[in-house]
Amino acid sequence: MENHQYDVQVDKPDEWINLWFFGDQHIGSVACDEEKMDEDIARILRSKKPHIFLMGDWLDAICHRDKRFDPANVAPRFWGHLGDIFRWQLKDVKERMVKLAPHSIGCHKGNHEFSVSKYFQYDPHAELLETFPTVRNLQNSSLTKIRVFLKSKLLYDFVVSSAHKVGEIKTMPAFMNRVKHFAGDIKVMGHNHHLETKEVPELGHRENGGGDVKADGRFYGFTGSYLRTYASGQPGYGDLAGYEPVPLGCLNLRVRRNIEKGYMLERKS
């Protein structure tokens, strides 16, 4: 786990903080929807002041030692590089990271990257971060305190609890129960390829006086994927395993403090 803070400068007190959670791309799989992924990268970069959490599993990284390996599941451009497929997939990742790194809070290490480290004594996650040293290593999980400043004045802060994987969680109630011991105004995970959010209000004191109560929003989310579970004419271990089909994409949360209403955080989808 990583524990760190990240500072954001705003131009006005009620400015929205634009957070993106982008992961589970699975580059190298024939089922990776690279067109959709590149469209979303362009959309992220067009958005105002993006701050990006990279959620892991950039690489598909399934090779002949993996029980799921089938050459038919590998994107055709990698067929000539099956013996060194990780480095060739990482090359594609780096071409995209050039655009994302200046806006990235940090990068999680996915279970597919962990598998490469375990079996091949090569760490594509470490190489990626050596290439882009401004991107923080978020390991599998992290607690990130985001501090929001107007010039030199600290306006407020909030905590994002993010992880690539929190067990084999498939449903939002199970995720909320599993991470109840983590601090965080926003709690998100990747890995399960679902794209889903849930807001849960919690009562507290208003900060603008009057002794009244407020309802702070706590946000939980699954951060999406670009791996198609099913595609016409294409095999895939998701298809063979009968996995649930999921929508492709990434999670965008925009948050701000609302002093007038007494909310610590509110979300704009």
MOVENTA-V177932 format. One record per backbone hydrogen bond with DSSP energy under -0.5 kcal/mol. NH is the residue of the N-H (numbers start at 1). CO is the residue of the C=O. If there is no record, write none. Layout:
NH_CO + NH_CO
This chain:
2_141 + 4_143 + 6_145 + 8_147 + 10_149 + 15_12 + 17_255 + 18_16 + 18_49 + 19_17 + 19_253 + 20_51 + 21_251 + 22_20 + 22_53 + 24_56 + 26_57 + 27_58 + 29_26 + 30_73 + 32_29 + 33_226 + 34_32 + 37_33 + 38_34 + 39_35 + 40_36 + 41_37 + 42_38 + 43_39 + 44_40 + 45_41 + 46_42 + 47_43 + 47_44 + 50_47 + 51_18 + 52_103 + 53_20 + 54_52 + 54_106 + 55_22 + 55_53 + 60_27 + 61_27 + 63_61 + 66_63 + 69_66 + 73_70 + 74_71 + 75_28 + 78_75 + 79_76 + 81_78 + 82_79 + 84_81 + 85_82 + 88_84 + 89_85 + 90_86 + 91_87 + 92_88 + 93_89 + 94_90 + 95_91 + 96_92 + 96_93 + 97_93 + 98_94 + 99_96 + 100_96 + 101_97 + 103_100 + 104_101 + 105_52 + 106_52 + 107_136 + 108_54 + 109_139 + 110_108 + 114_110 + 115_111 + 116_112 + 117_113 + 118_114 + 119_115 + 120_116 + 121_117 + 122_116 + 124_122 + 127_123 + 128_124 + 129_125 + 130_126 + 131_127 + 132_128 + 135_132 + 136_105 + 136_134 + 138_107 + 138_136 + 142_162 + 143_2 + 144_142 + 144_160 + 145_4 + 145_143 + 146_144 + 146_158 + 147_6 + 147_145 + 148_156 + 149_8 + 149_147 + 150_153 + 151_10 + 151_149 + 153_150 + 155_148 + 155_153 + 156_148 + 158_146 + 160_144 + 161_159 + 161_186 + 162_142 + 162_160 + 163_188 + 164_140 + 166_167 + 169_167 + 175_171 + 176_172 + 177_173 + 178_174 + 179_175 + 180_177 + 182_179 + 185_159 + 186_159 + 187_219 + 188_161 + 189_221 + 190_163 + 192_190 + 196_222 + 198_220 + 200_218 + 202_216 + 204_214 + 206_212 + 212_209 + 214_204 + 216_202 + 216_214 + 217_265 + 218_200 + 219_185 + 220_198 + 221_187 + 222_196 + 223_189 + 224_194 + 226_24 + 228_31 + 228_226 + 231_234 + 234_231 + 240_236 + 241_237 + 242_238 + 242_239 + 243_238 + 249_225 + 251_21 + 251_223 + 253_19 + 254_268 + 255_17 + 255_253 + 256_266 + 258_263 + 259_257 + 262_258 + 263_258 + 266_256 + 268_254
